[in-house]
């Protein structure tokens, strides 16, 4: 399967980055290189695009898509390592950073990656397939309390406690190995009346487990702080978020960095 991912908010991101032809820009979530391709079109020979992704399939696809551009560096890593990456590249800063958070359509559509509740596959959900820890480990080894915490905090799921209960009871009988096994358990846990209408009943739980596997929320705050430290004067950061957890973290960091004073408001 080709790594196809239609870039979200493409025009808004390009406009927001206010690209300088000779600037340095970083796509922290390279994916299928849709955003990067448009950034590179606006750079001259003095400009540079750095693309980062922890998914080796994304790296392979983006290298092919961007093969005609010479002013690029593509790096297989997590954007949480941004300061180490810049140190290795001997860069002090960049004029713009782009983050398109969450899972890509390619990752969802490729059944064997185990991200989707719409395809039956082994429980996996790793963005970095070189890591050992995966969704199977979360579902089959976490305590009821840990499962409830993950599903509630990262999925904002009303029925987190019941879903955790049902998972723990089911795995006493046999290991939970596939996405459809997990979907069936979630459907049993959520009352039928609550499953009528609205999104797929497994959506929030799958989101939560994916975030836990890839540590998407724990790394985000520190990574964005590091990115701000590396931003050149008058540089721009564009962040695309898809749920309120990410959104709150980003907005709180921007607010804090804009006004770092923690003094009581009545202080002069």
N, C-alpha and C positions, 0 to 999 in steps of 0.2 A: 504493500500500500504506500502511495506517495504521501509525504508529510504535507498535507494541505490544511492550512489554517488561515481563514480570511481575517486580515488584521482589523481589529476593532477600533473604532474612532480614529481611523487613519488620518483623515484631514485635520481633525482637531489636534491630534498629537503633533503632526508636522507644523501646524501653525503655532502651537504652544511652545515648541522647542525653539522657534525663531532662529532657524539654522543659519549659521555663518559659513560661507563656502570653504573657509580655511580652518574651521573649528574641529574640535575633537568631540565625538558623540558616542555614548555607550548605550547599547540595547541590552539591558540586563536580563531579559527574558526573550532570547532570540527566536525561539520557535521555528516557524517556517520562513522567517526573514522577510515577512511582508512589510513591516515597519522599516527594517534596516534597508531594504531595497530602495524605498522612497527617500530615506535619509541620504544614502549614497548618491542618488541622482542629483542631489543638491550640493554635493561637496566637490571642490576642485582637487587638483593633485596634491595640494598642501593640507587638505582636510583628512580626517581619519575616523573610521567607524570601528568600534570594538563591540563585537557580539559575544554574549555569554549565555550559555545554557548548560544545565546539568544532564540533559537528556541526549544520549549519543545519537539517537535517530534524528533529533533536531539539528545537531551539528552536521551530520552527513547531508541532510537535505539543504541546509542553508549554504554549505560550501558549494554545492552544485548550483543553487539558485544565484549565488553572488560571484560565481567563478570569473566573470568578466571584469570585476572590479579589483584593482590592485591595492587600493588604499583602505584595507580592512585587516582586522585581526580577529579570528574566531577562536574562542576559548571554551573548552569543555570543563565547566566548573559551576559552582553555585555563586550567585551574586552576593551571598553573605561573606564571601572571601574577597570582596572588591578591593580592600586596601592591600591585600597580599598580591592580587592580580596587578594592581597599579605599580607596586614595588617591583615586580618582575619585569614589567614593561618599561620601567624607569619613567613613569609619568607622575606628575605632581597634581594634575587636575584635569577636568574636562568641562566643556561648555554646555553639555546637556546629557541628561540621563533619562531613559525610558524604562518603565516597569509595567508589564502587562501581567498582572497577578492571576494565579489560579491554574486550572487545567486547560489544555488545548483541545480543540475538536479532534485532532489527530489522535491524541491519547485516549479520548473517550471512544472513538470509533474503532480503534485497534483492539479488538476483543481480548486478545491474550494479555494485554497490559493490566486487565482487571480493574479498571477505573469505573466502568459503567454498570449501572444496575439494569441496563437494557440488553446486555450480552452475557451469556453464561461463560465463565472463565475462572481459572484459579484466582483466589484472592491475592492480589499483588499490590497495585497502586503506587509502585515506586517510580518517581520521576528519574532518579538516578539508579539505573538497573545494576550498578556495581555494588550498591549497598546491600547488606544481607537482610536487614529488618524490613518487613513488609506487612501488608494488611492481615495476612494469616496470623502473624505473631500477635497483633493487637487483639484480634477477635478471639483467639484461642488461648492466650496466656494472661491477658489483663484480668485483674479482679473485677468483681461487679462494681465496686466503687470507682475504679479507674475507668471502666467502660462508660459508666454513667457520667463521669466528669468530662470525658472526651466528647461524648455525644451531645451533652448539654452545652458545654462551653464552645465547642467548635462547630456544632451543627445547630445550636439554638433550638433543639428539638424538645417540644413539650413533653413527649412520652419517653424521654431518655431513661428514666428509672425502669419502666416496664420493658423497654427494648433490652437493656442490660440484663434484667432478670431472665428474659426469654433466651438470650444468647447463652448465659451461664447454664441454664437448665438443658438446653439442646446439646451443648458440647459435653455434658455428662454422658450422653448416649453415644455420640460419635463426634469426631472433629468437624468443624465447619470449614470446608475447603474451597467452596466456590461462591461466586457472586450470587447465583440464583438461590443457593441454600440460605444465604444471609437475607436476601430479599424476602423469601418465604417466612423467615423468622420475624422479620420486621413487620410484615403484614399481619401476622398472628398477634403481635404485641400491641399494635395500634387498633383500637376499637373500630369496627366497621363504619360507625357514624362519623368518625373523624377522618376516615379515608375517602369519603365522598367529596368529590370536587377537589380543587387545589392541586398542588404538585404531586408527583409520584411519592408514595409514602416512604420510599427508601432514600429519597434525595438528600435529606439533611444528614442522615446517618452516614451515608457514603462520603459526603463532603467532610464530615468530622473525622472519619477514619483516614481519609486521604491527607488531611491537614496534619494529623498526628504522625502518620508514616513519614511524611516529608518535612515535618517540623516547620511548616510554612509560617505559622503565627509566631512561635518563639524567636525565629531568626529575623523577622521582618523589622521590628523596631530598631535593633542595633544596626542592621544593614542600611536602613534609610538614614540613620544618623551618620554612618560612615560615608554614605553617598553625598550628603550635604557638606561634610568636611572636605570632600574632593571637588566640590563644585567651584568653578572659576567665578570671579566677579561678573555679575550680570548674566550668569548661566541660568539654565532652566531645568526643572525636573517635571516630568509628566508621569503620573501614576494612574493606571486603570485598575479599579477594584471592582469586585463582583458581589461582595457581601459586606454586611455591616461591621464584622470583626476587623477586616482589613481597613475599611473606611475610617473607623474610629482611630485605629493606630496611626494611620498616615496623618489625619487631621490634627491629632493631639501632638504629634512630633513637630509638624509644621508650626503649630501655634506656640509650642514651647521654644522652638528655635527662633521664631520671630520675636518673642519677648521672653528671654530666659530668666528674667528677674522673678524670684519666688517670694519677694517681700510682700507683706500685707498691703492691699490696695490703698490703705490710708497713709502709707509711708510716702514722704516726698521723693 
